Amino acid sequence: MNITLNQTDGNNASLKVSLQEADYAPRVDEQIKEYSKKANIKGFRPGKVPAGLIRKMYGKGILVESINQLLHESVNNYIKENKLRILGEPLPERQDENTIDWDTQKEFEFSYAVGLLPEFELPLDKVSVEKYNIEVDQTTVDEAYEQMQKQFGKTTNPEVSEANDYLYGDLKQVEGEFETKTLLPLNKVVAGADKFVGVKPGDTITFDIREAFGDDAALAHVTGLSKDVTKDLNGQFTFTAEKINRTENADMDQEFFDKIFGKDNVKTQEEFDAKVREVIKDNYDREAENVLDRTVIDQLVDSASIDVPQEFFKRWLTATNEGKITPEQIDEFYDQYLKELKWSMIRNKVVEDNDIKVSNEDVVESARQKMMAQFNMPEVPAEMEETFNNFLDNHLKQNNGRNFVNEYEALVAEKVLAFVKEKIKVTEKTVSAEEFRNLVA
């Protein structure tokens, strides 16, 4: 066997594999022996089928299978032994099947396109990012109060509608056959809201549905139709009210405190206010950390000079996602694919250069903590320990172990970002909650 690598330019190469009969014949003979032991052919006892008959009946298929296995193993070994940094995996060059005579040919040559990944420097000293420290103002707290009071409030049925009520009744198309029972959210009305205020049960109002509710998403919500249908929905509609629904804000009492934070964990308005601020602050801090991580990744990708074999990358994306994405979609989202590839290369470089490790125990413990949080379990009761561990083990093994791999890769990325943030310049900037929302919108 002879394997040669011909580098065509800085990041593209051709890998040629030449096979002699001596390279694959032992493998073929071994496969034929295995077939002879297992074959069930009329006129022969099991395990006693002559090898010559197996070769005559199945020889070509065994030859193709054996050569493909040999090629896969040999190419992978060559890449490992020569420490080639490649993108994805080699792609077989198209070969006319008619040029191979599997019946008589003894020598074979196969060619693969290879995308080579470059060495690169990571200029951490040139990366500078801002980390947001969010101040929780009273307006943000008041908005949280309002949302919670509505969520845990009581629904009433007043006699006359107001701006934020819901109207339940019959919606009919004036010139058409569409008719349905629906609930109209008055806070979603974008034009002509005065028509919906002051309505009593039994009243009928007429309005232009497109003007009143605007976009297709709102129309789909109101009518129960799909967006594909509502994009052509226009004209006059009537609505006959049957009932008015209004949510009265919950009172700020002990019952309300208990619903939010659990029985007797908060007992006064002052304690409730402090706890709400703490929860809001924690939520914003997590989001700020996520924003920081995304900013760090963006700047690392932009600052690192990485020359990627772009045409090969597109071919590899097409080949590995055959039937899932089209070449046109690859072109449309190529910048995102390229960013993900470069971040993967940067992440691997940081891991290799700094001996960053993630153990199996780390993966299991991380998945365990996430699962406990998902089930709102501060700890696993002793009587449930075995059941919980079995459930966790099954989860990590699902999708052919992909869940384990995903958890592992998430932990690696987490450790890499933690390491990088220690090495780059991070400047803290204090902003209000509203400013932060505008910044990340």
VEXMARVEX-780160 format. One record per residue: x, y, z of N, C-alpha, C in turn; residue in one letter. Coordinates in steps of 0.1 Angstrom, whole numbers, plus 5000, padded with zeros to 4 digits. Layout:
BEGIN
XYZXYZXYZA;...
END
This chain:
BEGIN
500849885000500050005000500950125000M;500550224992501250354992500250464993N;500550555003499750675005500550795004I;500150884995500951014993499951134995T;500551235001499751365002500451474994L;499651524985500051634976499351764980N;500051854986499451984990499352074978Q;498152104974497952184962498052334965T;497752374977498052514981498052514996D;498052635002498252645016497252565025G;496052545020495152465029494252365022N;494752325010494052215003495152114998N;494751984999495651874995494851764989A;495551674982495051554976495751434982S;494951344987495451224993495251104984L;496351034980496150924970496550794977K;495750694976495950564981496050464970V;497250394969497450284959497450154967S;496550064962496449924968496949824958L;497749734964498149614957497349494962Q;497349384954496549264959496949214972E;498249224975498649174988498149265000A;497749384997497249465008495849425013D;494949385003493549355007493249205006Y;494049125000493748974998493548905011A;494448925022494148855034492848885041P;492449015040491149055045490048995038R;490148985025489048925017488948775020V;490148705021490148565024489448535038D;489848625048489248605061487748625061E;487248725053485848745052485148625045Q;485748575035485148455029485048335038I;486048315047486048215057484848235066K;484648355070483548385079482248365073E;482048405060480848375053480648225052Y;481648145049481548005048481047935061S;481347995072480947935085479447975088K;479048085083477648125086476648105075K;477148085062476248065051475247945052A;474047965048473047865048472547845034N;473247745027472947725013472547575011I;471447565003470847435001471847334995K;471947215001472847114997474047105005G;474347205014475547205022475147215036F;475847145045475647155059476147295064R;475547345074475947475080477447465083P;478247565079479647575082480547495072G;479947425063480647345054480547385039K;480147515037480047565023481447585018V;481847535006483147555001483547704999P;484747745002485147885001485047924986A;485347834977485247864963483847904959G;482847844964481447874961481148014967L;481548034979481248164985481948284977I;483148254972483948354964483148384951R;482648274945481948284933480648364935K;479848334946478548394948478648534953M;479648554963479648684970481048754969Y;481948704961483248754961483348904958G;482548954948482749094944482249184956K;481149144962480649234973481649234985G;482249114988483149104999484449184995I;484849184983486049254978485749404980L;484649454976484349604977484249644992V;483549555000483449585014484849585021E;485649495018486949485024487849595020S;487849635008488649755003488149885010I;486849895011486350015017486750025032N;486749915039487149905053488649945054Q;489449885045490849905045491250055042L;490450115033490750255029490450345041L;489250315048488850395059489950385070H;490350265074491350245084492650315081E;493150295068494450335064494550485063S;493450545058493450695057493450755071V;492650705080492550755094493950735101N;494550625099495850595105496950695100N;496850715087497850805080497750945086Y;496450995088496251125093496751135108I;496451035116496951035130498451025131K;499050935123500550915124501251035119E;500751105109501451225104500951355110N;500051345120499551455128498951565119K;498251525109497651625100496451695107L;496451825106495251905111494351925100R;493251845100492351855088490951905092I;490251955082488851995084487951885082L;487151845092486151735090486851605087G;486651555075487351425071487551435056E;488451355051488751355036487451315029P;487351385017486151355008486651274996L;486051164993486451084981486251164969P;487251164960487051234947486051144939E;485251204931484351134923485051044913R;484650924912485350824903484250754895Q;484350744882483450674874483550524877D;482450464882482350324886482850234874E;482550284862482850194851484350184849N;485150274855486650264853487250154862T;486450094872486949994880486349854876I;487149764873486749624870486949534882D;485949524890486049444902486249304900W;485949254888486149104885487549074882D;488349164875489649124871490749214876T;490449334880491449434884492049384898Q;493449404898494149364910494749484918K;494949584911495549704917494549824916E;494449904926493450014927494150144932F;493550254927494050384932492850464935E;492850524947491750614952492350744956F;491550854954491950984957490951054966S;491451134975490651204984491051354985Y;490051444985490351584988490451605003A;491351685007491651705021491751865023V;491051905033491152045038492052055050G;493152135048494152145059493852265067L;493852245080493652365089495052425093L;495052555093496352615096496752635111P;497952645113498452695126498052845127E;497752885139497453035141497753075155F;497953205156498153265170496853315175E;496753315188495553375195495953495203L;495753615197496153735203495253785215P;495353705226494453735237494753875243L;495953925242496354055247495654175239D;495154135228494454245219492954245221K;492454145229490954135231490554215243V;489554305241489054395252487554395251S;486854355262485454355261484854425274V;483554455273482854515284481854415290E;481954415303480954335311479954425318K;478754395316477654485321477254445335Y;477254545344476754535357475454605357N;474354535359472954595358472454635371I;472054765372471454825383469954795382E;469354735392467854715392467154835398V;466554905389465855035393464354995397D;463755095403462355075408461355045397Q;461555105385460655085374460654935370T;461854875370461954725367461254645377T;461454685390460754615401459254625400V;458754745397457354765395456754685384D;457554675373457054595361456954445365E;457954405373457854265378456654245387A;456454335396455254335405453954315397Y;453854405387452654405379452454275372E;453554215366453454085359453053975369Q;453653975381453353875391451853885396M;451454015398450054035403449053985393Q;449354005380448453965370448453815369K;449653755369449753605368448953535379Q;449053595391448353525403447053595406F;446553685397445353755400444053675398G;442953735400441653665398440953715385K;440353625378439553665366438153705370T;437753825366436353865368435653885354T;434353905355433553925343432754055344N;433354165342432654295343431554315332P;430754415334429654435325430054525313E;431154605315431554695304433054675302V;433554665290434954645287435854765288S;437154735292438154845293439354805285E;440354885284441454875274442154745275A;442454685287443254565288442454435290N;441154445287440354325289440454225277D;439754115279439654015268438154005265Y;437754005252436353985249436153845243L;435253775248434953635243433653645235Y;433553585223432353585215432553535201G;431553575192431553525178432253625169D;433253575161433953655151433453605138L;432953695129432353655116432953755105K;433253685094433653765082432353825075Q;432353955072431154015066430953965052V;431953965044431853905030432653785029E;432153675034432853555034432153455044G;432653335045432053225053432753205066E;433853275069434653245081433853285093F;433853195103433153225116433753145127E;434053195138434653125149434353185163T;434353105173434353155187435853195190K;436053305196437453345199437453445211T;438753465216438953555227439853665221L;439353795221440053905216440853975227L;442253975226443054045235443054195232P;442454285239442354425236443654495236L;444554445244445954505244446754475231N;446154395222446854365209446254455198K;445254525201444654615191445554725187V;445854745175446854845171446154965164V;444954955160444155075155442655055158A;442055165161440655165164440255105177G;441155115187440955055200439655105207A;439255225204438055285210436755205207D;436755135196435555055192435354935202K;436454895208436454775217436254805232F;436354935235436154985248434755025251V;434154995262432755025265431754925259G;432254815255431454705249430754625261V;429454585259428754505268428354375262K;428154265270427754145265426454155256P;426454105244425354115235425654225224G;426654315227426954415217427654355205D;427454415193428154375181428854495175T;430154475172430954585166431454535153I;431754635143432254605130433554675128T;434554605123435854655122436654595111F;437754655106438654605096439654515104D;439654385101440554305110442054325108I;442454355095443854385093444254515099R;443454615099443854745106443854725121E;442854645126442754635141443954555147A;444354445140445354355146446654345139F;446754415127448054435121448654305115G;449654255121450554145115449854015115D;450453925107449853785105449853705118D;450953725126450953645139449853685148A;449453815149448353855157447053805151A;446953805138445653755132445553605134L;446653535133446653395136446153365150A;446653445159446253425173444753445175H;444253555169442853595170441853495163V;442253445151441353365143441553215145T;442753175150443053035151443452975138G;443753055128444153015115445753015114L;446252945105447752945103448153085097S;449453115098449953235092449853235077K;450053115071449953105057448553145052D;447553125060446153165057445953315060V;446353355071446053495076446753605067T;447853565060448553665052447653715041K;446553645038445653695027444253735034D;444253745047443053775054442853925055L;441753985049441554125050440054145051N;439654275052438254315051437554335064G;436254355063435354385075434954255082Q;434954265095434454155104433554205114F;432654125119431854165131432254075143T;432054135154432254055167431154085176F;430453975180429353985190429853935204T;429954025213430453985226429553905234A;430053795240429253715250429753735264E;431053755266431553775279432753855279K;433053935290434154015292435053955303I;436353925300437253875310438253985314N;438353995327439354095332440154025344R;441454045344442253995354442554105365T;442054085377442254175387443554145394E;444454245396445754215403445554155416N;446454055419446453995432446854095443A;446254085455446654165466448054125471D;448754225476450154205482449954155496M;449554035498449353985511450153855513D;450053785525450853675528450553555518Q;449353545514448953445504449753465491E;449853585487450653625474452153595476F;452653635488454053605491454353455490F;453453375496453653235497453653165483D;452753225474452753165460453953195453K;454653305455455853345448457053275453I;457253275466458553225472458353115482F;457153055483457052945492456552985506G;455952885513455352905525456252975535K;455853095540456553175551457953205548D;458453195536459853235533459953385532N;458853455530458853605530457653645538V;457753735548456653765556456253915556K;457153995551456754145550457054195536T;456454315534456554385521458054415519Q;458754455529460254485528461054365524E;460754245530461454125527461054085512E;459854095509459354065495460154145485F;460154275487460854365478462354335477D;462954295488464454265487464654135479A;463654035481463853905475463553925460K;462554005456462354025442463554095435V;464154195442465254255436466454155434R;466554065444467653965443467453875432E;466253825430465953735418466153805405V;465653935404465854005392467354025389I;468054065399469454085398470153965393K;469853845399470453715395470153685380D;468953715376468553685362469353775353N;469453905356470153995347471653955347Y;472153915359473653885359473853765350D;472953665350473153545341473153595327R;472153675324472053725310473253805306E;473753885315474953965313476153875310A;476253765318477353675316477253605302E;476053575298475853515285476253615274N;475853745276476253845266477753855265V;478453855277479853865277480553745270L;480053625272480553505265480453525250D;479253565246479053585231480053685225R;480253795233481153905229482553855228T;482953775238484353715238484553635226V;483553545223483653455212483753535199I;482953635197482953715185484353785183D;484853835194486153905193487253815191Q;487253695197488253595194488253555180L;487053525174486953485160487453595151V;487153725154487453835146488953865147D;489553845158490953885160491953775156S;491553645155492453545151492453535136A;493653535130493853525116493853375112S;492653325108492553185104492153165090I;493053115082492753095067492152955066D;490852955063490052825061489952785047V;490052655043489852615029488352625026P;487952735021486452765021485752675011Q;486252654999485552564990485352424995E;486452375001486452245007485352235018F;485352345026484452355037483052345032F;482752415022481352405016481052265011K;482052205004481752064999481551975011R;482351995022482251905033480851925040W;480352045041479052075047477952005039L;478052015026477151955017477151805018T;478351745019478451595019477951545033A;478251615044477851555057476451595060T;475851685053474451715056473551685044N;473951585037473151545024471751525027E;470851595020469451575021468851665032G;469751735040469251815051469251965048K;470452005041470552145037471052145023I;470652245016471052265002472252345000T;472952344989474152434987473652574988P;472452604984471952744985471852794999E;471352695008471252735022472652745028Q;473652665024474952675029475552815025I;475352855013475752995009475153105017D;473853085020473053185027473553195042E;473853085048474253085062475753055064F;476553075053477953045054478753115065Y;478453245066479153325076479053265090D;477853215093477553155106478353015108Q;478252935097479052815097480552835099Y;481052945092482452975093482853015107L;481953095113482153145127482253025136K;481352935135481252815143482552725142E;483052715129484252645127485452705133L;485552835132486752915137486652905153K;485452915159485352905173485752765178W;485352665170485752535174487352515173S;487952575163489452565162490052645174M;489552755177490052835188489952755201I;488752705203488452625216489452505217R;489652435206490552325206492052365209N;492352485203493752535206493952565220K;493052635226493152675240493252545249V;492452445246492452315253493852255252V;494352245240495652175238496752255244E;496752385242497952465247497952475262D;496852455268496752485283496352365291N;496352245284496052115291494752125299D;493652175292492352185299491652055297I;491151995308490551865308489151865314K;488351775308487051755314486851605315V;486651555328486551415330485151365329S;484951225328483651175327482851205339N;483551215351482851245363482251385363E;483051475356482551615355481351625346D;481351545336480151545327478951495334V;479051385341477951325348477451415359V;478351485366477951575377477251695372E;477751745360477051865354475651825349S;475551715343474151665338473251645350A;473851595361473051565373472451695379R;473351795380472951925385471851985377Q;471951975364470952035355469651965356K;469751825357468451755358467751785372M;468551795382467951835395467251965395M;467952065388467352195386466052185378A;466052105368464952085359463752035367Q;463951945376462851885384462751965398F;463452075399463352165411463652085423N;464752005423465151925434466451975440M;466452035452467652085458468651965461P;468051845464468851725465468051605462E;468651495459467951375456467651295469V;466451265472466151185484466751045483P;467250995494467950865494467150755487A;465850755490464950645484464850655469E;465150775463465050795449466450795442M;467450775449468850785444469050685432E;468750565434468950465424468150495411E;466850525413465950555402466450685394T;466850785402467350905396468650875388F;469550795394470850765387470650685374N;469650595374469350515362468750615351N;467850705356467250795346468350885340F;469350935348470451015344471250935334L;471550815337472450725329471750705315D;470450675315469750655302469750785294N;469550905301469651025294470951055286H;472051025293473351045287473650955276L;473050835276473250735266472350755254K;471350835255470350855244471050915232Q;470450895220470950945207472350895205N;472550765207473850705205474950775213N;474650825225475650885233475851035230G;474951085221475151225217474851325229R;473951285238473651375249474951385258N;475651275260476951285267477951375260F;478051355247478951445240478651585240V;477351615239476851755240477251815254N;477051745264477351785278478851805279E;479651715274481051725274481551855267Y;481051875255481451995247481052125254E;479852125260479452245267480352275279A;480852175286481752195297483052235292L;483552185281484852225275484752375272V;483652415265483452555261483452645274A;482752595284482652675296484052695303E;484852585303486252605309487152685300K;486952675287487752765278487452905280V;486152945280485753085282486253135296L;486153055306486653095319488153125319A;488853035312490353055310490653185303F;489953205291490153315283489853445290V;488753445298488353575304489353615315K;490153525320491253555329492453625322E;492553595309493653645301493453775293K;492153805290491853925282491454045292I;491354155286490954275293489454285294K;488854285306487454285308487154415316V;486454505310486054635317484554625321T;484354655334482954655339482254785336E;481054785331480254905328478854885335K;478554985343477254985350476155045342T;475054975340473955025332472654995339V;471655065335470255035341469754915334S;468654855340468054735334467454775320A;466954895319466354935306467454955296E;468555015300469655025290470154895286E;470254795295470754665292469854595282F;468554605284467554545275467654605261R;467854735260468054805247469354755240N;470354735248471654695243471654555236L;470854465243470854325238469654295229V;468754395227467554375219467954325205A;
END
